[in-house]
Amino acid sequence: MIFVTVGAQMPFDRLVRAMDDWAASHRQRPVFAQIGPTEYRPRSLEWSSFLDPPEFRRRVAEAELLVAHAGMGSIITALELGKPILVMPRRGDLRETRNDHQVATAKRFLEQGRVSVAFDERELPERLDSMTSHDASDRIAATADPRLIGALRQFIFDSEKAISS
Amino acid sequence: MRTDRQRVKPTRILAVASGGGHWVQLLRLRPAFADAAVTYVTVNEAYRSDVATDLAERGARFAVIDDATRWDKLGLAKMAARLLWIVLRTRPHVVVSTGAAPGYFAIRFARLFGARTIWLDSVANVERLSMTGELVGRHADLWLTQWPHLAKPDGPRCEGAVL
C-alpha cells in the first residue's frame, strides 16, 4: 500500500489529484490517501479526510512508501519508521501554504538524502515509478540529537538552585 | 498531586506546541524533560495518546486549546486568554515551545511570572526563521534554531536538531 498524506491543516488537491490519476493507471498498486479539508473526491484511490495520530502512525508503519506534502510531521514520522518518502512541496504562489518554506525544506532534505522530491505534479509519476520499498532506510532514533537534548537539560536543570519553590 | 517520597518538588515544565510538525518535534525533546513535572499543551485532543505513558507513569498533564492563525484575531485573543489561565494554574519554572502561536503566548505570559523560557524554531524553517520565532526570540532566555546557517552572534543559537 502507498500512503498519501497532506496533513490536517489545509487541502493540497494538486497532490491528491496527481495521485488519483496515477492510481487510475496503476490498478495493481493500492493507494490510500489522507486528503484533508477539501471538496475534491478521489475516484481511483481509497481516502479519508483526517486520521487520528495512532491511525496515522499505523498507516505509515504498514505502508511500503509515503507520498506527502513537505510537512515535518509527515517527514519525521516516515524517518522514525524507516519508510521511504516522496514529498511534493506546497507552493506559496498557489496559496497552498503561506509561503515557499516547503520548497526550501524539500531541497534541504533532498540534499541530505533523507527524502525523494517531486517539485511538481508533472515530476510525480516519474519519481514514483522509480521508487521502491528498497529505498527504505534505517529508522532514525525516536528522540532528538543528544547534543540538543543535553543543551536543553542543562538549561532546564542546572539553574534549579535559583528556583524558589 | 505530589507524592510524599518527593521531598524536593520537581521542576515544572510547560511544553507547548501547535499541531502537525510542531507537536512531532516537541515529542522528540522528551528526554530533556525527564524528572520534571510536565504539562503538555497542544491543539488536538487526539494527541493525548502520544504522551499516554508520560501521563500514566510520570505524572505529566495534558491540556488542549483551540488553534488559531495570525489572521484570526478573535481566535488569537481566546488562545492568549487560555494560555494565561494555564500559566497561572501551572506556574511553570520553564516553558519550552517548538511553535507556533500558542508558544508565543506561553513564553510572553510565563516570563511575566519569572519562568525561564525556551523557543526552538521548527526544523521546517530552513531559509529564515519563522515569523513567530522572530517575534518571540528576544523574549526567550534560550533562543534556538535547528540550522547552523541561521544562527547569529546575538541569537538564535544552534545546538543541534530534532533529527
Interface residues (C-beta under 8 A of the other chain):
Chain A: G7 A8 Q9 D52 P53 P54 G71 M72 G73 S74 I75 I76 T77 L79 H101 Q102 A104 T105 K107 R108 I140 A142 T143 A144 D145 P146 R147 L148 I149 A151 L152 R153 F155 I156 F157 S159 E160 I163 S165
Chain B: K9 T11 I13 G19 G20 G21 H22 W23 V24 Q25 R28 L29 R30 P31 A32 F33 A34 D35 A36 N44 A46 Y47 S49 D50 R91 H93 V94 V96 R116 I118 S122 V123 A124 N125 V126 E127 D141 L142 L144 Q146 E159 G160 A161 V162 L163
